[in-house]
Amino acid sequence: MRVLRLNLAQLRCFESLSMVPSGGLNLLLGDNGSGKTSVLEALFLLSHGRSFRPGGSRALIRRGQLECMVYAELEAGGRTHRLGLARSTQGWRARIDARPVPRLSDLLAHCAAICVEPGSHGVLTGPAEERRRFMDWGVFHVEHAFWETWQNYQRCLQQRNFLLRTSGDGAQLDVWEQGMAVAARWLDEQRHAYLGQLRARLYEHLARWLPELGRPSLNYQRGWPADAAFIEVLAAQRMRDREQGYTRQGPHRADWSLGFERAPERHQLSRGQTKLATLACLLAQFEVFREVRGTTPLLLLDDLAHRPQADLTETAELMADDDGFRVDQVDGVDQSQGQRPAGLLDDLDGQRVPLQGCHNHLVDGQATQIVADGLGQEGRIAARMALPDVGDDRRAAAVQLDTAVVAARAARAVTVNARVAQFGCHAGAAGEQPPIQNDA
């Protein structure tokens, strides 16, 4: 999957932005608050219909505006689609190839993005809702009918809860419970099958990264007793559910857990072990998508300097078959200023490092980084240790962070001429709008 063009309007700090990313690695480097994460967030919105950042959908809209818009041209499987997504106080609007679509899921089916960011560990440490989202996103991109079936289940669930609170009669409850049972059976089958696909890849990564924890175990809890039919559970729990005013069991309570032979509970993992286990989950999901759909999803990496050193080196080895990428030529010129942008990798000619096709983008004259964001002290130290011959530790950190980018963007290891340069990225002038309004 490749992003051919990305346009933003009134999203977060951007009045307008137009980008033409590279087909390989894209880096966005810049100061805090320059909009790096917002660019990743835009691609995530097209894939998930929500942000990975806190604040809700209203926080997406630039202050003083009524609506934000994201437009992207994506190529996958030899076909190109134009996707447009707008968020206002009235809700979401979506278009595919300039045609309105009635359901947001129709648009989300065309874009797949997996994001590794500082809060990703919530998939293991957060509430069950986080793990259901992770699981259901994977199921949806294997079986698109999942979304419609899930919506049908939710409608039946809402009606049952309403009848429970208002003392509805048994005949009405029977109707909605039957609908819930039919949907629940299918949802459970799809979730169980998906986690089975995920389990093999996940165990491979965990055995390599966390061998000290012993044998891993991925356990699925479907939301009601495994030895009972859901329709029978609903009937048996009806009186207690009336007292509580809601349905206490069902697919909406499903969860999964990851444990280890020597650390069966998640709270027994250290912070570093939790991060590695989370990355293993995300990479396993990446691989399942690629194998099932025959195309590579987008990988969005944010603030990698906060991740352990092992995340970077092991990930690159995994995806690049332990062969690096040789940097034969690196150059770059800030054409607007007539000089090299700060932080370019211009001193790495001939170094053998896992690097593929880096490209700097310039936003308002600032070098910004689209995929790997952040060069904190931890990242600089780790990079200096990995590449001691490179004098500029900021450049070394950029290369070290790049290792993880290669993990997902490289389908095979090759020797390339890595060229760092500005290309096709600018912040729109005041009042300028990207073509989402006309094309999507």
VENTASUL-V684763 format. One record per helix or strand. SS is the DSSP state (hx for helix, st for strand). FROM is the first residue (numbers start at 1). TO is the last residue. Records with the same first field share a line. If there is no record, write none. Layout:
SS->FROM-TO ; FROM-TO
//
This chain:
st->2-11 ; 14-19 ; 27-28 ; 61-61 ; 67-76 ; 79-88 ; 91-96 ; 99-100 ; 113-116 ; 216-221 ; 255-260 ; 263-263 ; 298-301 ; 325-327 ; 334-334 ; 339-339 ; 352-353 ; 360-363 ; 366-370 ; 416-416 ; 422-422 ; 425-427
hx->36-48 ; 57-60 ; 104-108 ; 122-125 ; 128-142 ; 145-165 ; 170-209 ; 211-213 ; 230-236 ; 238-244 ; 251-253 ; 266-268 ; 271-293 ; 304-306 ; 309-319 ; 377-386 ; 393-409 ; 436-439
//
